């Protein structure tokens, strides 16, 4: 268990290191932005192999954000 915790902490330090080392930049004011798009979801699940049984689901829709 302690090896796992040590590995987890080492990985977190390796990922966070470059973010901490960035230089501070001046704040130039607020930013307002938006995004729009089309989203497609396709999923399938194999329930069993004998007899073969698969469940499929799909959904499309407009995606937006701000």
Secondary structure, 3 states (H helix, E strand, C coil): CHHHHHHHHHHHHHHHHHHHCCCCCCCCCCCCCCEEEEEEEEEEEEEECCCCEEEEEEEEEEEEEC
